[in-house]
């Protein structure tokens, strides 16, 4: 039967290895707990733990224990809410060593395992006539896998339960059961769980596991066609007819999860065409829907390039996770660069600084966060960009907390032979792990990055090994010093972006200088976006805040309406030679980044730009129109400050241009400032995302 399914999928018998083997990933993840946040990143996760994420189990109906009994609600228990919450809070609790959260996730795991029925189904079915749907369990599986990594003593029970479920799921798929419209788009998440079992706990069931992978792919959306140049939509889709008969294949969050489908498929087909299609999917998405913040636009469905269209918070955290998986399988620098941009821009921008409130949709140009009339979002409600407990839909409330923890747990990888350590994402970390041949390695990374250009890495190892450090595409020049050696330039691998450093037994110290240039990105309507390093810079609009709702069970859980209390109608001079970068921490050895760092006035970095006031009308109630082209200045040119996008809640980040002077250096669709004699390395180019 598997061979017949392979034929239907266009796979040859040779494509499925004789022993049902999987193609190896280029890089492997470390067990949960081996990587810990440090410095400002630890502070950021502490803010999340002290905020809504760390307390919703105390009062929020969708994840409080009273809701564990199941029911007909789509969001109840393992249909979505509990599963999302568990997936996020397992790593959150472990990384912060939070005993209360760890107890709650353990209690949740025990409850699910104890209620597995005789057929293998996970999740109690109480007073419900709903048909069984597979998808809601998938985030739970991810959380359970992480618990096994952290607590190996749980392995037997969790693996037993997963194998029982796989046997049931395989029968359901054979009978055409368990696949609703959500499971049809999110089948790749189950495939990742099956591959974890295959890689580490196959128990002789390799054929069944691969058979289930193939059946899942056959049951769902053909992502290689959705992401093909023939069918991929190049603009907003609300007035288009979906050629696949399933509108949810253009749903922003589904597509964020769908990025994993093609690299996951490659592992059991062994077909290079799947890798090629995966690469194309990423490039098409960010070419036609990409944001300077690193994310892409989908206010429910794909929304094009207009700065006022929305990006869902669930989309951001799912795309971050998928980008990490893509790098692990394929090893292309563009995935890691894009994930870092999303993490340091789009993720914090859509949360209040104390992380008690979140938006459903964020906008690149967002001059208000309030209940809007007329509704600016074709597929979502007018309340979607309000900061609160659950504006528009509750899914982002329970799903957003996976963002920071999973960025941290994917920040370091090991090579496929388990002999080398890969420092993928840049920031402050502490790592302790054991490589092959019992090589205990400890790594400490001290840095303000992305709020600084220097990284100091201290490594102790019981044996020599190869250490790899990512050099992002936006680094221009730069240097490295190992111990007391000479300063050398950076020569990373052209594909992976990794710089290799031989680490000897004992203590090694590495000093990295990662400078970047101010980069101007061309956007629609002749507008521009401003970048330096991984950070997108925006004008932080002075704002008022008004509490418009409060949860009676938790006084911190409020809905905030925000409005502008200062001018925001600015056009910029497009010449980056008129812009200057400032970093308060640059020459102060005693400087400490404030917490929470992603709040107005907190980041140490800014860019001064030449600007003038212009006429820029609104569309409806505080909904900004597209940037006007070739606007006239209404007064004198002055200097305004742009700050990191993630620290703004009301903002302009795609600016009209009032001058068209020739920049000092232009490459493709981007500009950079700096000494022309310095090398230009892979400038930011929106048509070929980094």
VEXFI-799867 format. One line per 4 residues: number of its first residue (from 1); their letters; for each residue z negated, y, x negated of C-alpha. Coordinates in steps of 0.001 Angstrom, whole numbers, plus 524288, in hexadecimal, padded with zeros to 5 digits. Example, Ala and Ser with C-alpha at 12.3 -4.5 7.8 and 13.67 -1.06 7.14 Angstrom:
1 = AS = 7E188,7EE6C,7CFF4; 7E41C,7FBDC,7CA9A
//
This chain:
1 = XXXX = 80000,80000,80000; 7FCF6,80956,7F4C1; 80A93,8071D,7EF32; 81082,80A83,7FC71
5 = XXXX = 808A8,816FD,7FD1B; 80CDD,81A71,7EF5C; 81AFF,818C9,7F369; 818D4,821EF,7FEED
9 = XXXX = 81313,82BE6,7F5A1; 81E8E,82AAE,7EC79; 8166B,823D5,7E22B; 81BA1,8189B,7DA05
13 = XXXX = 8141D,80C35,7D790; 8135E,81015,7C958; 80CB1,81C9F,7CD57; 800CE,81519,7D1CA
17 = XXXX = 7FB6A,80E82,7C5B5; 7FA21,7FFBC,7C634; 7EB66,80087,7C617; 7EB15,80C93,7CECB
21 = XXXX = 7E74B,81554,7C38C; 7E69F,8241F,7C475; 7ECAD,82DBD,7BB1F; 7E1BC,833D0,7B310
25 = XXXX = 7DDDD,841EF,7B469; 7DF96,84A3C,7A841; 7D18D,84ED3,7A91A; 7C553,8492A,7AF58
29 = XXXX = 7B9E1,84FFC,7B5C1; 7ABFA,84F27,7B0C3; 7A108,8499C,7B92F; 799D0,85335,7C1C3
33 = XXXX = 78EA7,85924,7BA05; 7952A,858BE,7ACA2; 79A1D,866BC,7AE6F; 790A1,87177,7B246
37 = XXXX = 79303,87FF5,7B491; 78C9E,889A2,7AB5C; 78B64,89857,7AA68; 79180,8A04A,7B54A
41 = XXXX = 797C4,8940A,7BB23; 78A55,88DE8,7BCE9; 785DF,89A7E,7C36E; 79194,899E5,7CC86
45 = XXXX = 78E78,88C0F,7D0E1; 7802F,88FCF,7D284; 78476,89AAA,7DBCB; 78C42,890A4,7E395
49 = XXXX = 78092,88780,7E3F8; 777A9,89275,7E891; 781B6,89660,7F2CF; 78800,88FF1,7FE80
53 = XXXX = 78C63,883C1,7F73B; 77EB7,88018,7F302; 7786A,882B8,80030; 781FA,87F25,80AD5
57 = XXXX = 77C04,8718D,80C14; 76FAC,8784B,810F6; 7758F,87EDF,81CE7; 7844A,87D69,81E5B
61 = XXXX = 78767,87438,82990; 79359,86E08,82360; 78BE8,8689F,817B8; 77DCB,86825,81C18
65 = XXXX = 7784B,85A91,81DC3; 7780B,85BB3,82C85; 786EC,85B48,82C47; 787C9,84EBD,8244B
69 = XXXX = 78880,84662,8307D; 79713,848E0,831EA; 79CEE,84D54,83EB3; 7A9FB,85209,84394
73 = XXXX = 7AA9E,85ED8,83C09; 7B593,85F4B,8321D; 7AC52,865F3,828A2; 7A10B,85C79,82A4B
77 = XXXX = 79BE2,852F9,8204C; 7A670,84BDD,8188B; 7B198,8517A,82062; 7B0F2,85DA7,817D7
81 = XXXX = 7A4A7,865DA,81691; 79AEB,85C3E,810CC; 7A535,85655,80810; 7A913,863AA,80298
85 = XXXX = 79AE8,867A2,800A3; 79783,85B11,7F982; 7A363,85C16,7F096; 79F4E,869CD,7EC66
89 = XXXX = 790AB,86880,7EBA9; 79010,85C12,7E37D; 79519,86329,7D749; 78E49,86FE3,7DB0E
93 = XXXX = 78114,86922,7DBAC; 782EE,8618E,7CF10; 78829,86D08,7C721; 77CAF,87584,7CB38
97 = XXXX = 772B8,86A70,7CA85; 76E97,86E21,7D847; 76571,86391,7DD36; 76659,867A9,7EB81
101 = XXXX = 77532,86734,7EBEB; 7754C,85A81,7E430; 76BE9,85475,7EDF3; 7746F,858E4,7F959
105 = XXXX = 780F8,8536E,7F39C; 77A0B,846A6,7F065; 774F4,84611,7FE4C; 782A1,84897,80386
109 = XXXX = 78870,83DE2,7FB05; 77E0D,8342C,7FF43; 7805D,83756,80D82; 78EFB,83516,80C72
113 = XXXX = 78DC2,8286B,804E3; 78343,82320,80DEE; 78BC4,825EC,819C4; 797FA,81F10,814DD
117 = XXXX = 79B5B,8157B,81FA2; 79FC5,8076C,81E7B; 7AE2F,80B3A,81E65; 7AC39,813E9,8127A
121 = XXXX = 7ACFF,820F4,819B6; 7A4D7,82BC5,81394; 79E37,83539,81CAB; 79700,83200,8293B
125 = XXXX = 79E60,8328B,835FF; 794E4,836D9,8406D; 798F9,83A56,84E4F; 7A701,83CFF,84A88
129 = XXXX = 7B405,83806,84F10; 7BB7E,83E97,84422; 7C4C9,835C3,83CB0; 7C12A,83353,82E95
133 = XXXX = 7C75E,83D2D,82562; 7C79B,83A69,816DD; 7C84A,84813,8111F; 7BA7E,84CFB,813C6
137 = XXXX = 7B4E0,842E8,80A61; 7BCCE,84721,7FE9F; 7B442,85299,7FA12; 7A876,849B8,7FBDC
141 = XXXX = 7AEC5,83FF8,7F288; 7B011,84A88,7E825; 7A1A0,84DBC,7E96E; 79DBA,83F6A,7E8D9
145 = XXXX = 7A5C9,83D6A,7DC7F; 79ED8,848DB,7D621; 791A7,84324,7D9C7; 7956A,8364A,7D34D
149 = XXXX = 79933,83DC8,7C703; 78C0E,84480,7C6B7; 783FC,838E2,7CB5C; 78A45,82C3B,7C682
153 = XXXX = 77FCD,8248C,7CDAA; 786E1,82802,7DA56; 79385,821A3,7D5BA; 7925A,8146F,7DC5B
157 = XXXX = 78EDB,819D4,7E9C6; 79924,8247B,7E9E0; 7A3F5,81BE9,7E46A; 7A08A,8111A,7EE22
161 = XXXX = 7A1A1,81AD1,7F957; 7AE7F,82083,7F473; 7B4DF,8132D,7F2BC; 7B0CE,80F44,8007D
165 = XXXX = 7B68F,81BD1,805B6; 7C344,819D3,7FE38; 7C54A,80C86,80475; 7C36A,81284,811E7
169 = XXXX = 7CBF9,81E45,80ED9; 7D6D7,81551,80A10; 7D69B,80DD1,816DC; 7D685,81A7B,81E92
173 = XXXX = 7E252,81F92,81724; 7E98D,812C7,81974; 7E6E5,814A6,82802; 7EAD6,822EB,82824
177 = XXXX = 7DCD9,8278F,82A50; 7D411,831E2,8244E; 7DE79,83BFA,82134; 7DDBE,8487E,82906
181 = XXXX = 7E4A1,85522,82550; 7DA4E,8583E,81AFE; 7DA43,84ADC,814C5; 7E922,84B82,8144F
185 = XXXX = 7E853,85743,80B31; 7DC0C,853BA,8036E; 7DECF,8458A,8000C; 7DED5,848DF,7F18A
189 = XXXX = 7D00D,84AC0,7F194; 7CE0F,83C97,7F578; 7D7CB,83883,7EAFA; 7CF3E,83F1D,7E0B4
193 = XXXX = 7C393,83733,7E560; 7CB87,82AAD,7E4F0; 7CFC8,82DFE,7D728; 7C1B5,83018,7D2FE
197 = XXXX = 7BE8B,82280,7D809; 7CA8C,81D0C,7D126; 7C70E,823AA,7C449; 7B897,82058,7C3E3
201 = XXXX = 7B4A5,8167B,7CE6D; 7C094,80E8E,7D2B2; 7B953,801B3,7D4F4; 7C629,7FA70,7D46F
205 = XXXX = 7CB9F,80235,7DFF1; 7D62A,80992,7D882; 7E0F4,804C5,7E18B; 7D9BB,808D8,7EDD3
209 = XXXX = 7D668,81614,7E7F0; 7E47D,818FB,7E432; 7E969,813C2,7F126; 7E056,81D4D,7F813
213 = XXXX = 7E523,8287B,7EF89; 7F337,82593,7F321; 7EFE1,82455,8019B; 7E8CE,8315F,8015E
217 = XXXX = 7F4A0,837FA,7FB5F; 7FD85,83190,80555; 7F48C,835D5,81076; 7F46B,84421,80CB0
221 = XXXX = 7FC1F,8504B,809A2; 806C0,84E54,7FF4E; 801F5,858E0,7F621; 80D68,85720,7ECD5
225 = XXXX = 8162B,85BE2,7F7E8; 80D0E,86688,7FCD9; 80CA3,86C0F,7EF10; 81B30,86A79,7EC8A
229 = XXXX = 8243E,87609,7EA77; 82BEF,8719B,7F668; 820A7,8728B,7FFFA; 81660,87B5F,7F9DB
233 = XXXX = 814B6,88815,8019F; 816FA,8943C,7F990; 80FB2,89D6A,8029D; 8065A,89D9E,80E47
237 = XXXX = 80818,891D0,8170E; 80307,8965D,82452; 810D2,89828,82970; 816B3,88C23,822E2
241 = XXXX = 8185B,87E49,827F8; 811CC,8741C,81F8E; 81C40,86A19,81BB8; 8125D,85F16,81AEA
245 = XXXX = 80D76,8605B,828D4; 7FF9E,86264,823CE; 7FBB1,870A7,8230B; 7EFB1,86D38,81B0E
249 = XXXX = 7F83A,86A16,80F54; 7F949,878F7,80DCB; 7EABF,87ADA,80FC9; 7E509,881D7,803EB
253 = XXXX = 7D941,87901,801CB; 7E104,86C9C,80426; 7EACA,87113,7F9F0; 7DFC5,87438,7F07C
257 = XXXX = 7DB17,8663B,7F1F3; 7E922,86165,7F21A; 7EB0E,86614,7E419; 7E3A6,859BC,7E025
261 = XXXX = 7ECEB,850B0,7E76C; 7F819,8502A,7DDAB; 7F00D,84E1F,7D137; 7E80C,843FE,7D8B0
265 = XXXX = 7F490,83D3D,7DD1F; 7F994,83D1A,7CF1C; 7EE0A,834DA,7CB09; 7F28D,82969,7D37A
269 = XXXX = 80143,82B99,7D36B; 80250,82ECD,7C4DB; 80DF8,83755,7C88F; 81098,843A7,7C0B2
273 = XXXX = 816AB,84953,7CCFC; 8090F,84A97,7D2C5; 804A8,852B3,7C716; 810D8,85B11,7C824
277 = XXXX = 80E3D,85D2C,7D696; 80009,860A5,7D3D0; 80425,86AF1,7CA06; 80DFF,8707F,7D3A3
281 = XXXX = 803F9,8710B,7DE93; 7FB1C,879DC,7D685; 80623,882C3,7D22E; 80BF5,8846A,7DFC2
285 = XXXX = 7FEEB,88784,7E5FA; 7FB3C,89261,7DCC1; 808E6,897DF,7DBCC; 80A3A,899EF,7EA78
289 = XXXX = 7FC14,89B4A,7EF14; 7F410,89E25,7E2D7; 7E9A3,8A87D,7E192; 7E56E,8B09C,7D5BC
293 = XXXX = 7D7F5,8AAD9,7D851; 7DD50,89D88,7D45B; 7DD56,897E4,7E220; 7E849,897FD,7EC2B
297 = XXXX = 7E9BF,89D47,7F9E6; 7E7A0,894F5,805F3; 7E093,89B01,8117A; 7E077,88D65,81719
301 = XXXX = 7EEFB,88B27,813E1; 7F6D0,88FA9,8080B; 7F7CB,89E71,80861; 800D0,8A35E,7FD90
305 = XXXX = 7FE25,8AE44,7F3D8; 7F95D,8B9AF,7FC2E; 7EC6D,8BEF5,7F70B; 7E64D,8BFF6,80493
309 = XXXX = 7E826,8B1C1,80851; 7DC64,8A8E1,80705; 7D7C7,89DEF,7FE29; 7CDFD,89430,80392
313 = XXXX = 7C1B6,8915D,7FBB7; 7C361,8829F,7FD81; 7D0EE,88425,7F78A; 7CB24,88A4D,7EB53
317 = XXXX = 7C131,87FAA,7E86C; 7CA90,8748C,7EBB1; 7D55D,87A55,7E332; 7CBA0,87BB7,7D807
321 = XXXX = 7C814,86D54,7D914; 7D641,8690C,7DA43; 7DA49,87148,7CE93; 7CFD4,86AA9,7C66A
325 = XXXX = 7D4EC,85D4E,7CA75; 7E2F2,86148,7C778; 7DF07,8651C,7B9B7; 7D7D1,85848,7B7CC
329 = XXXX = 7E3DE,85055,7BB84; 7EECA,858DF,7B602; 7E85D,86179,7ABC0; 7F045,86DE3,7AE03
333 = XXXX = 7E9AB,87AB5,7AA6C; 7EE74,8819F,7B6B9; 7E502,879D9,7BF2A; 7D8EC,87D55,7B753
337 = XXXX = 7DCE6,88BA2,7B64C; 7DEEE,88CAB,7C4ED; 7D1FD,88601,7C825; 7CAB7,88F5A,7BF45
341 = XXXX = 7D14C,89B09,7C5D2; 7CD77,89627,7D34C; 7BF8A,8936D,7CF1A; 7BD09,8A094,7C8D2
345 = XXXX = 7C426,8A8A5,7D326; 7C6E9,8A2A0,7E072; 7BA6B,89AB1,7E1C4; 7B024,8A555,7DFB7
349 = XXXX = 7B837,8AF96,7E6DE; 7B6AC,8A88F,7F3DA; 7A7D7,8A70B,7F2E7; 79D1E,8B11D,7F3E6
353 = XXXX = 79667,8B34B,7E6E2; 78A31,8ABEC,7EB56; 792CF,8A113,7F0F5; 78C71,8A150,7FE4A
357 = XXXX = 79927,8A585,8048D; 7A749,8A16B,8032F; 7B460,8A4FE,808D9; 7BDEC,89BD6,80F31
361 = XXXX = 7C94C,8A3DE,809ED; 7CA16,8AD3F,7FE7B; 7D4DA,8B737,7FC0C; 7DA44,8BCBB,7EF65
365 = XXXX = 7DA4B,8CA35,7F5C8; 7CE4B,8CA54,7FE80; 7C9AF,8D790,8033C; 7C049,8D26E,80D91
369 = XXXX = 7B94D,8C5FE,81184; 7B737,8C6B5,82014; 7BBAC,8C1AD,82D2A; 7C96A,8C73F,82D39
373 = XXXX = 7D226,8CBDB,83827; 7DD1C,8C8BE,838AF; 7DB18,8BBCE,831E1; 7E23A,8BC39,824BF
377 = XXXX = 7E236,8AD79,822A7; 7ECB1,8A5D4,82A1B; 7E585,898CD,82A17; 7D730,89CD6,8291C
381 = XXXX = 7CD90,8A522,83089; 7CAFD,8B3B9,82E5F; 7BD46,8B086,8294B; 7C298,8A8F1,81DB6
385 = XXXX = 7BF9A,8B269,812A1; 7B1B6,8B5BB,816F0; 7A754,8B105,80D4E; 79DD9,8A814,81441
389 = XXXX = 79890,89AA0,81781; 7A4A8,894CF,81DDE; 7AF0C,89EFA,8214C; 7BB13,8992B,827E9
393 = XXXX = 7B871,88AB7,8249D; 7AC7F,88429,81EA9; 7B3E6,87B8A,814F9; 7B311,88565,809D8
397 = XXXX = 7A457,88675,80B93; 7A237,8783F,80804; 7AD94,8771B,7FE76; 7ACBA,88345,7F5F2
401 = XXXX = 7A0E5,87E82,7EDFB; 7A951,87487,7E6CE; 7B081,87F87,7DFAA; 7A745,88335,7D4A8
405 = XXXX = 7A141,875A2,7D271; 7AE65,86EB3,7D17D; 7B3DB,87920,7C880; 7A84E,8765A,7BF97
409 = XXXX = 7A955,8678A,7C060; 7B7C8,86835,7BCBC; 7B5F8,87218,7B1C4; 7B54E,867A7,7A726
413 = XXXX = 7BD50,85B1B,7A692; 7BEFD,84FB1,79D57; 7CBB6,84A76,79809; 7D0EF,83DDA,79DED
417 = XXXX = 7CC15,8360D,79219; 7BE98,83C41,793F7; 7BE56,8408F,785CF; 7C0E0,84F16,787A3
421 = XXXX = 7BA38,859D0,78F7E; 7C21F,8643E,79698; 7BC92,871C3,79966; 7C56A,87556,7A4C4
425 = XXXX = 7BF53,880AC,7AC2F; 7B98A,88C26,7A4E8; 7ABF9,8911F,7A7B8; 79DDF,88E6C,7A3D6
429 = XXXX = 79A93,87FDF,7A428; 79167,8758E,79EB9; 79700,867E4,79D01; 79107,85B17,798AD
433 = XXXX = 79965,84EF5,7994B; 79C28,84265,791FE; 7A9E6,83FC6,78D30; 7AF18,832AE,7888B
437 = XXXX = 7A79F,82B5C,77E05; 79AB4,8314A,782B9; 79E3C,83EC6,77DB2; 7941E,847B6,783CF
441 = XXXX = 799A6,85573,784AC; 79298,861D4,788C0; 799EB,86E81,78B22; 79479,87BFB,78DF3
445 = XXXX = 79DCC,886F0,791C4; 7985A,894BB,7915E; 7A178,89EE1,7972B; 7A305,8A9CC,7A108
449 = XXXX = 7B0D9,8A4F5,7A3EE; 7B7FB,8A943,7AC65; 7AFF6,8B5AF,7AA76; 7B1A5,8B4C7,79BB8
453 = XXXX = 7BB4B,8AFCA,791AA; 7B261,8A813,78885; 7ADA5,89A1F,78990; 7A392,89436,78063
457 = XXXX = 7A356,8856A,780C3; 798C7,87D2B,77A63; 79B39,86E88,77952; 792E2,8636A,7745F
461 = XXXX = 798C4,855D1,77362; 793FF,848EA,76DFB; 7A1D7,845D0,76964; 7AE37,84D80,766CB
465 = XXXX = 7B7D4,84F8E,771F3; 7C2C3,85883,776A0; 7BEB2,86401,77F0F; 7C901,86AD9,7874B
469 = XXXX = 7C7E0,878AE,78C8B; 7D107,87EC2,79677; 7D802,88B37,79270; 7DC5B,891EF,79F1D
473 = XXXX = 7EA1E,89746,7A016; 7E503,8A540,7A0FE; 7DEF6,8A505,79365; 7E689,8ADAA,789E6
477 = XXXX = 7E368,8AB8F,77B9A; 7D56A,8A6DA,77A96; 7CE3A,89FB2,76FE8; 7C51B,89471,76CD6
481 = XXXX = 7BABD,89285,7626D; 7B498,88533,75FD7; 7A75D,88592,7591D; 7A8CC,88EA0,74D5F
485 = XXXX = 7B76A,88C8F,74BE6; 7C235,89672,74C4B; 7C6B7,89CB5,758D9; 7D325,89629,75DAF
489 = XXXX = 7DCEF,898BF,7687B; 7DDFC,890C5,774E8; 7E8AD,8868B,775A2; 7E6A3,87EB2,78227
493 = XXXX = 7EF2A,873CB,7874B; 7FA58,879F8,78EE1; 7F8B0,8713F,79AD1; 7EA24,86E9A,79C0B
497 = XXXX = 7E5D6,87B97,79648; 7DBB0,87469,78E2A; 7D761,87867,780A1; 7D2A4,86CCA,7788F
501 = XXXX = 7C6D3,86DE4,76FA7; 7C1B6,862C0,76739; 7B2FC,861CB,768E5; 7AB01,85B33,75E61
505 = XXXX = 79E38,853F4,75F75; 792AB,85CFE,7613F; 7935E,86B80,7647A; 79FED,8734A,7667E
509 = XXXX = 7A11E,88166,76AD4; 7ADAF,8871F,77044; 7AFEF,8959A,772C8; 7BB87,898F5,77B76
513 = XXXX = 7C153,8A64F,77E0A; 7C9E8,8A603,78A32; 7CFD1,8B3A0,78C04; 7D8E0,8B6DF,79737
517 = XXXX = 7E1B4,8C219,79B13; 7E267,8C9F3,7A788; 7ED79,8C3E0,7AF4A; 7F4D3,8C9F0,7BAB5
521 = XXXX = 7FA15,8C072,7C4DD; 80502,8C4B7,7CDF8; 801FD,8C26C,7DC5A; 8097B,8C4CC,7E922
525 = XXXX = 80D9D,8D284,7ED51; 80DEF,8D74C,7DF4E; 7FF2E,8D5C9,7DE32; 7F7C1,8D0CC,7D264
529 = XXXX = 7EBA5,8C8D4,7CF55; 7E378,8CAB2,7C30E; 7DE31,8BF81,7BACF; 7D6F7,8BD73,7AE37
533 = XXXX = 7D3FF,8AF9A,7A9FA; 7D08C,8A72F,7B5C0; 7CBD6,8B2CC,7BDAF; 7D38C,8BA12,7C7F3
537 = XXXX = 7CEF5,8C833,7C8F9; 7CD73,8CFB9,7D5AB; 7C885,8DC9D,7DAE0; 7BB14,8DA4A,7E0B9
541 = XXXX = 7BAF7,8E221,7ED6B; 7ADBC,8E862,7F04B; 7A8D2,8E1EF,7FCA1; 79F30,8E23A,807A9
545 = XXXX = 798C9,8D5CE,80CA0; 793D8,8D315,81A36; 78D33,8C6CE,81F1B; 79427,8C2C7,82B8A
549 = XXXX = 78DEB,8B558,82D63; 78224,8ADF1,8284A; 77EA9,89FAA,82981; 7716F,89EB8,83078
553 = XXXX = 76D66,89347,827D9; 77032,899C0,81AAE; 76F4C,8A881,81880; 77804,8A7F7,80C6D
557 = XXXX = 78341,8A235,81447; 789D0,8AE88,8194F; 79782,8B2F6,81C87; 79B20,8BF5F,81534
561 = XXXX = 7A539,8C91E,819A1; 7AA59,8D16B,80E79; 7B1F8,8DE0A,80EED; 7B6E4,8E7E2,804DE
565 = XXXX = 7AEF7,8F42D,8022B; 7B7C2,8F9B4,7F79F; 7C5F7,8FB91,7F430; 7CE24,8EFB0,7F10B
569 = XXXX = 7DC05,8F4DC,7F2EA; 7E020,8F50B,7E4B1; 7ECB3,8F2E8,7DD42; 7EC90,8EF9E,7CEC9
573 = XXXX = 7F4A3,8F33A,7C30F; 7FBE1,8E68E,7BFF1; 7FBD6,8E8CF,7B14A; 7F12C,8E03F,7AB8B
577 = XXXX = 7F0A4,8E951,79FC0; 7E916,8F2A2,7A8A8; 7DED8,8E827,7AB81; 7D2E4,8E55A,7A33C
581 = XXXX = 7C998,8D9D5,7A339; 7BADD,8DBC8,7A214; 7AFFE,8D1FE,79FD1; 7A1ED,8D6C9,79FF2
585 = XXXX = 79D40,8CA5F,79942; 7A711,8CACD,78E22; 79E7B,8D124,783BD; 790EA,8CE25,78901
589 = XXXX = 78ACF,8C1DA,78354; 77F93,8C2AE,78D1B; 787C5,8C471,79953; 78547,8BACC,7A45E
593 = XXXX = 78EB3,8B98A,7AFB3; 787F1,8BD18,7BC7C; 78681,8B37B,7C796; 78D25,8B1D1,7D0E3
597 = XXXX = 79864,8B5A1,7C822; 7A297,8B604,7D306; 79D88,8C21C,7D9FA; 7A122,8D065,7DA1A
601 = XXXX = 79D85,8D705,7CD61; 7990C,8CA88,7C6B3; 7A43E,8C5DB,7BDE0; 7A438,8CBAB,7B039
605 = XXXX = 7B30A,8CCCA,7AFE8; 7BC35,8D6AF,7B62A; 7C9B0,8DC9B,7B47F; 7CBE7,8EB42,7B578
609 = XXXX = 7D8EC,8EEA1,7BBD3; 7E056,8FAF5,7BF60; 7E13D,8FC91,7CE24; 7E409,90656,7D8BC
613 = XXXX = 7E11E,90739,7E72D; 7EC4A,903E5,7F06A; 7EEF3,901FC,7FEC1; 7ECC3,8F3C5,80222
617 = XXXX = 7EBF1,8F101,810B2; 7E456,8E688,817BC; 7E9DF,8DC8C,82126; 7E07B,8DB74,82C71
621 = XXXX = 7D1D5,8DBCB,82A95; 7CF0D,8DC94,81BE4; 7DA00,8D36C,81813; 7E1B5,8D90E,80CB5
625 = XXXX = 7F08E,8D911,80CB2; 7F8EF,8D485,80163; 7F87D,8DD25,7F541; 801B6,8E8AB,7F76A
629 = XXXX = 80D3E,8E947,7EE3D; 80F36,8F530,7E584; 80422,8FD1A,7EBAC; 8020C,90B6F,7E861
633 = XXXX = 7F545,90FD8,7E26D; 7ED2E,9188C,7EB5C; 7E58F,91E7E,7E02E; 7E329,91DE2,7D1AE
637 = XXXX = 7E367,9115F,7C9F6; 7D5B7,90CBB,7C68E; 7CF0E,90101,7C073; 7C928,8F661,7C8EC
641 = XXXX = 7C278,8E9C4,7C4D9; 7C71F,8DC26,7C83F; 7BD4A,8D110,7C7C8; 7BE18,8C241,7C8B6
645 = XXXX = 7C3AB,8BDFC,7D5D3; 7B88E,8B454,7D805; 7AE69,8BF30,7D815; 7B520,8C692,7E325
649 = XXXX = 7B389,8C433,7F1BD; 7BC4E,8CF5E,7F631; 7C773,8D1D9,7ECDC; 7D529,8D5C5,7E952
653 = XXXX = 7DB1E,8CCB6,7DF28; 7E9B3,8CE41,7E1BE; 7EC9D,8DC99,7DF3E; 7F821,8E560,7E249
657 = XXXX = 7FE1E,8EBC0,7D65A; 7FFEC,8FA6E,7D50B; 8064A,8FABF,7C78D; 81098,8F257,7C14A
661 = XXXX = 80F48,8F587,7B2FB; 813B2,8EB4D,7A957; 8085B,8E2B3,7A506; 8058A,8E057,796BB
665 = XXXX = 80930,8D206,797F0; 80FCB,8CA83,7A2DC; 811DF,8BBE2,7A3DC; 81830,8B5F9,7AFEC
669 = XXXX = 810E5,8BA66,7BC04; 804D5,8BEAE,7B499; 800D8,8C9C3,7ABB8; 7F6DA,8C9AC,7A0CC
673 = XXXX = 7F0CB,8D433,79888; 7EDA8,8D2F2,78A54; 7F351,8D328,77CBD; 80184,8CEBA,77D71
677 = XXXX = 7FF89,8C77B,770B6; 7F61A,8BDFC,7770B; 7FBE2,8B15F,77C72; 7FDB5,8B029,78B05
681 = XXXX = 7F93B,8A2E3,78FE9; 7FD85,89E46,79D5E; 7FBD6,8AAFE,7A529; 7F76D,8AA01,7B32C
685 = XXXX = 8039B,8A7BB,7BB51; 80269,8A606,7CA07; 80F54,89EB5,7CAE7; 80A49,89418,7C1D7
689 = XX = 7FB98,893CB,7C425; 7F2DD,89172,7B88D
//
